[in-house]
Amino acid sequence: MEAIFKINVKQIDQAFVDAIKKMFNEKDIIIHISTPQDETKYLLSNEANRRHIFENRLAEPTMQFTAEEFSKYADEMLNP
């Protein structure tokens, strides 16, 4: 059996520990604790990924709008 709990450390109390004990009923368990990693930092940490991301970003077509132009464009897209 496997379970993953994503909680804030402030939520760990005796009731939480008791629930885990009940769920695994006297079996050996492994507890692995980690903090979420920033996905952007992770992707940019590898030079090949960084190059790929920036090359693709530069290849994407772009559009520039004034606020009025954007509103009109959005209306046309939502109400063809």
C-alpha positions as a printed NumPy array, in Angstrom:
array([[  0.   ,   0.   ,   0.   ],
       [  1.176,   3.497,  -0.768],
       [ -0.16 ,   6.884,   0.268],
       [  1.051,  10.39 ,  -0.456],
       [  0.013,  13.254,   1.801],
       [  0.603,  16.828,   0.704],
       [ -0.009,  18.975,   3.762],
       [  1.351,  21.965,   5.577],
       [  3.562,  21.081,   8.523],
       [  1.144,  22.953,  10.811],
       [ -1.484,  20.305,  10.033],
       [  0.591,  17.459,  11.455],
       [ -0.936,  16.663,  14.809],
       [ -1.612,  13.567,  16.877],
       [ -4.827,  12.859,  14.959],
       [ -2.843,  12.764,  11.699],
       [ -0.255,  10.408,  13.201],
       [ -3.015,   8.198,  14.611],
       [ -4.699,   8.056,  11.184],
       [ -1.446,   6.888,   9.582],
       [ -1.022,   4.241,  12.291],
       [ -4.548,   3.   ,  11.693],
       [ -4.143,   3.034,   7.911],
       [ -0.974,   0.918,   7.969],
       [ -1.926,  -1.227,  10.989],
       [  1.391,  -2.273,  12.551],
       [  3.256,  -2.595,   9.21 ],
       [  6.714,  -1.165,   8.641],
       [  6.544,   2.142,   6.775],
       [  8.996,   4.526,   5.121],
       [  8.526,   8.223,   5.729],
       [  9.996,  10.524,   3.074],
       [  9.673,  14.253,   3.683],
       [ 10.35 ,  16.878,   1.02 ],
       [  9.32 ,  20.375,   0.072],
       [  7.894,  21.209,  -3.339],
       [ 10.504,  22.244,  -5.882],
       [  9.988,  25.336,  -7.992],
       [  9.321,  23.886, -11.455],
       [ 10.765,  26.873, -13.266],
       [ 14.034,  26.707, -11.33 ],
       [ 14.199,  22.952, -11.941],
       [ 13.641,  23.281, -15.696],
       [ 16.123,  26.122, -16.021],
       [ 18.79 ,  24.344, -13.947],
       [ 19.761,  22.169, -16.922],
       [ 21.531,  24.049, -19.736],
       [ 19.929,  21.932, -22.501],
       [ 16.451,  22.569, -21.043],
       [ 17.186,  26.27 , -20.666],
       [ 18.301,  26.568, -24.292],
       [ 15.281,  24.576, -25.53 ],
       [ 12.824,  26.686, -23.535],
       [ 14.248,  30.005, -24.722],
       [ 14.56 ,  28.877, -28.345],
       [ 10.924,  27.745, -28.366],
       [  9.811,  30.902, -26.642],
       [ 11.471,  33.022, -29.314],
       [  9.848,  30.938, -32.052],
       [  6.326,  31.487, -30.728],
       [  4.252,  34.   , -32.649],
       [  3.382,  37.052, -30.6  ],
       [  0.667,  39.645, -30.779],
       [  0.578,  43.057, -29.165],
       [ -2.65 ,  44.78 , -28.239],
       [ -3.839,  47.953, -26.676],
       [ -6.473,  47.357, -24.011],
       [ -9.228,  48.282, -26.474],
       [ -7.816,  46.029, -29.207],
       [ -7.559,  43.122, -26.771],
       [-11.136,  43.576, -25.617],
       [-12.357,  43.627, -29.226],
       [-10.214,  40.582, -30.13 ],
       [-11.475,  38.657, -27.087],
       [-15.089,  39.48 , -27.952],
       [-14.557,  38.255, -31.517],
       [-12.948,  35.018, -30.283],
       [-15.693,  34.349, -27.727],
       [-18.576,  35.38 , -29.952],
       [-17.708,  34.38 , -33.542]])
